[in-house]
Amino acid sequence: MNIIPLKSQSFSKKPRNKGKIKFLIIHYTGMQSMRASIKRLVSLKHKVSCHYLISRDGKIFQMVEDNQVAWHAGKSKWGTIENLNINSIGIELVNNGHKFGYQKFSARQINALITLCIKLKKKYKIKNRCILGHSDIAPLRKSDPGEKFPWLKLKKKKIGIWYSLNKKSLKFKEFKANNVRKTFFKNLYKIGYRYFNKEKFSKTDKLIIKSFQRRFRQGKVNGKIDLECIKISDYLAKNH
């Protein structure tokens, strides 16, 4: 695997022990070009960076060394961990994102990502449940890598988590009952999602639901809890 050095100035100067690395966080760049993305990621002015950047033609660039803390996660939570920069490696995929014309990720790009993830997963003993998207850990702020990201393809290569359910049991149905919201959000809490109250409705609920759907129910990202969402969340809560 060929990794091209492309150094960023934006990282914490104090190195970390490799035992701190527990997560891989996947992002998209969300800018209009790769050139603009690189300019932002290498500059100290913007205070944002990543460990690895993968171009649409599958080239892998290392911008921050693994033992340094890159600034990619921002304010974030997953399970008992807050502010995941210290505990994670950030991987950016060049993609215009939702704001500038969200694209399908290229095959070469995803194949390069899979190769990189396999290497990092083995090197740092990262668990599948700790391979996440930016929107998983910051659902009120972020929507990347989004509903076009092929999580299922990664799972087939033993990267990340997915679910296994009979399609007949996933027949679509709308719900209005109060206990549906409680059941769904309790499942999300078990999986690792945060930024919500398990018992009480919030105006930010829709953002949390969409984050879950972008990851696990990509064909219908509508911010509404239905039978499919309940059953997927239930499976994940019980199996991961």
C-alpha positions in Angstrom: 0.0 0.0 0.0 1.5 3.3 -1.1 0.9 6.2 1.3 1.9 9.7 0.1 3.1 12.2 2.8 1.2 15.5 2.8 1.9 17.2 6.0 -0.7 19.3 7.9 0.3 21.9 10.5 -3.0 21.4 12.5 -2.5 18.8 15.2 -1.8 18.6 18.9 2.0 18.8 19.6 2.0 16.3 22.4 2.2 12.8 21.0 -0.1 10.1 22.3 0.5 6.5 23.2 -0.8 4.1 20.5 -2.9 2.4 23.2 -5.1 5.5 23.2 -6.2 4.8 19.6 -9.6 3.0 19.9 -11.6 4.4 17.0 -11.6 5.0 13.2 -13.7 7.9 12.2 -14.7 8.3 8.6 -15.5 11.7 7.0 -16.1 13.3 3.7 -14.3 16.6 2.9 -17.6 18.4 2.0 -15.8 21.0 -0.2 -16.0 21.8 -3.9 -12.6 20.3 -4.9 -9.7 18.2 -3.6 -7.5 21.3 -3.9 -9.7 23.3 -1.6 -9.9 20.5 0.8 -6.1 20.1 1.0 -5.6 23.8 1.4 -8.0 23.8 4.4 -6.6 20.6 6.0 -2.9 21.6 5.9 -3.4 25.2 7.1 -3.0 26.0 10.8 -5.4 28.9 10.4 -8.5 26.6 10.1 -7.5 24.3 12.9 -8.9 21.2 11.2 -7.0 18.2 9.9 -7.1 14.4 9.5 -4.6 11.6 9.6 -5.4 10.3 6.1 -7.0 11.8 3.0 -8.2 9.5 0.2 -8.7 11.0 -3.3 -11.4 9.9 -5.7 -8.8 8.0 -7.7 -7.8 6.0 -4.7 -4.5 7.7 -3.6 -3.9 7.8 0.1 -2.2 10.8 1.7 -1.0 10.9 5.3 -1.4 14.4 6.7 -0.9 13.7 10.5 1.1 10.8 12.0 -0.9 8.2 13.8 0.7 9.0 17.1 -0.3 12.6 16.9 -3.8 14.0 17.7 -5.4 15.4 14.5 -8.4 17.8 14.8 -11.1 16.0 12.9 -13.8 14.9 15.3 -14.6 18.2 17.1 -17.2 18.2 19.8 -18.3 14.6 19.9 -19.5 11.7 22.0 -19.8 7.9 21.6 -20.7 5.7 24.5 -18.7 6.8 27.5 -16.1 8.7 25.4 -16.3 12.5 24.8 -14.3 14.6 22.3 -12.9 11.6 20.3 -9.9 13.3 18.7 -7.6 11.9 21.4 -8.9 8.4 20.9 -9.3 8.2 17.1 -7.7 8.2 13.7 -9.6 10.4 11.2 -9.9 9.4 7.6 -11.3 12.0 5.0 -12.7 10.9 1.7 -12.7 13.6 -1.1 -16.4 14.2 -1.8 -18.3 17.4 -2.4 -20.8 16.5 0.3 -24.4 17.4 0.8 -23.8 21.2 0.4 -22.0 21.1 -3.0 -23.5 18.1 -4.8 -23.1 14.9 -2.9 -21.5 12.2 -5.0 -21.3 8.5 -4.9 -17.9 7.4 -3.6 -15.7 5.9 -6.3 -14.8 2.2 -6.3 -11.1 3.0 -6.2 -11.6 5.3 -3.3 -13.6 2.7 -1.3 -11.1 0.0 -2.1 -8.2 2.1 -0.9 -10.2 2.9 2.3 -10.8 -0.8 2.9 -7.1 -1.6 2.5 -6.2 1.2 4.9 -8.9 0.2 7.5 -7.7 -3.4 7.5 -4.2 -2.2 8.2 -5.1 0.2 11.0 -7.7 -2.2 12.5 -5.0 -4.9 12.9 -2.2 -2.5 14.0 -4.2 -0.8 16.8 -6.6 -3.7 17.6 -9.7 -1.6 16.7 -13.0 -3.3 17.3 -15.6 -3.2 14.5 -18.1 -1.3 16.7 -15.5 1.4 17.0 -15.4 2.1 13.3 -17.8 5.1 12.9 -18.9 7.9 10.7 -18.6 11.6 11.8 -22.4 11.9 12.0 -22.5 9.0 14.4 -20.4 10.9 17.0 -21.6 14.4 16.2 -25.2 13.9 14.9 -26.4 17.5 15.7 -23.7 19.0 13.6 -22.6 16.6 10.9 -24.1 14.4 8.2 -20.9 12.8 6.8 -20.0 10.4 5.3 -23.7 10.2 4.5 -26.2 7.9 3.0 -24.2 7.1 -0.1 -21.3 5.7 1.9 -21.2 1.8 1.5 -21.1 0.6 5.1 -22.4 -2.8 3.9 -19.5 -3.3 1.5 -17.1 -2.5 4.4 -18.9 -5.0 6.7 -18.4 -7.7 4.1 -14.7 -7.1 4.5 -15.1 -7.3 8.3 -14.9 -3.5 8.8 -17.6 -1.9 11.0 -21.0 -3.3 11.9 -24.2 -4.0 10.1 -27.4 -6.0 10.8 -29.0 -9.2 9.6 -32.7 -9.3 9.3 -35.4 -11.0 7.3 -36.7 -8.6 4.6 -40.3 -9.6 5.3 -39.9 -8.4 8.9 -38.9 -5.0 7.7 -42.1 -4.1 6.0 -42.6 -0.3 6.3 -45.1 1.1 8.8 -45.4 4.5 10.5 -45.8 4.7 14.2 -47.2 7.4 16.5 -47.2 5.7 19.9 -45.0 7.3 22.6 -43.3 4.1 23.6 -41.9 3.7 20.1 -39.8 6.8 20.6 -38.6 5.4 24.0 -37.8 2.0 22.6 -35.9 3.4 19.6 -33.8 5.8 21.6 -33.0 3.3 24.3 -31.6 1.1 21.5 -29.6 4.0 20.2 -28.1 4.6 23.6 -27.0 0.9 23.9 -25.4 1.1 20.4 -23.4 4.2 21.5 -25.3 7.3 20.2 -25.6 10.3 22.5 -27.0 13.9 22.5 -30.5 13.0 23.4 -32.7 12.2 26.4 -33.9 8.6 26.4 -37.2 9.5 28.1 -38.2 12.9 26.7 -38.9 14.2 23.3 -36.6 16.9 21.9 -36.7 19.2 18.9 -33.3 17.7 17.9 -34.6 14.1 17.8 -35.0 14.3 14.0 -31.3 14.9 13.6 -30.4 11.9 15.7 -32.9 9.7 13.8 -31.4 10.9 10.4 -27.9 10.2 11.6 -29.0 6.6 12.4 -30.7 6.3 9.0 -27.7 7.6 7.1 -25.7 4.8 8.6 -28.1 1.9 8.8 -31.2 2.7 6.7 -29.8 4.6 3.8 -32.7 4.2 1.3 -35.1 6.4 3.4 -33.6 9.2 5.4 -36.7 11.0 6.6 -36.1 11.5 10.4 -39.2 9.4 11.2 -39.1 6.3 13.4 -40.8 3.3 11.6 -40.9 -0.4 12.1 -37.7 -0.8 10.0 -35.8 1.6 12.2 -37.1 -0.1 15.4 -36.0 -3.6 14.2 -32.6 -2.5 12.9 -31.9 -0.7 16.1 -33.1 -3.6 18.2 -30.8 -6.0 16.3 -27.8 -3.7 16.7 -28.5 -3.0 20.4 -28.6 -6.8 21.1 -25.7 -7.9 18.9 -23.1 -5.2 19.3 
